[in-house]
C-alpha cells in the first residue's frame, strides 16, 4: 500500500511510514497536546 509521508517523524513512525493513500485521518486530543 502506498503511504504519504507527513514529514512529522514521530507521527510517521506511529503510522508505519505515513498515511495510507486514499485514507482520511482524524487527529484529535486535548488542548495543548501538540496537534497542530
C-alpha positions as CSV (number, residue, x, y, z in Angstrom):
1,X,0.0,0.0,0.0
2,X,1.3,3.4,-0.9
3,X,1.9,5.7,2.0
4,X,2.1,9.5,2.1
5,X,4.8,10.9,4.4
6,X,3.7,13.7,6.7
7,X,7.3,14.7,7.5
8,X,6.4,14.6,11.2
9,X,9.0,12.0,12.1
10,X,7.3,10.5,15.2
11,X,3.9,10.5,13.6
12,X,5.2,8.7,10.5
13,X,6.7,6.1,12.8
14,X,3.4,5.5,14.5
15,X,1.5,5.1,11.2
16,X,4.1,2.8,9.6
17,X,5.8,5.4,7.5
18,X,2.9,7.7,6.5
19,X,-0.8,7.9,6.0
20,X,-2.1,5.3,3.6
21,X,-3.0,6.9,0.2
22,X,-6.8,7.4,-0.1
23,X,-7.4,7.4,3.6
24,X,-8.9,10.0,5.9
25,X,-7.2,10.5,9.2
26,X,-8.6,12.4,12.2
27,X,-6.1,13.7,14.7
28,X,-7.7,14.6,18.0
29,X,-6.6,15.3,21.5
30,X,-7.0,17.6,24.5
31,X,-6.0,21.2,24.2
32,X,-2.2,21.6,24.5
33,X,-1.4,18.1,23.2
34,X,0.6,19.4,20.2
35,X,-1.8,18.5,17.4
36,X,-1.2,21.5,15.1
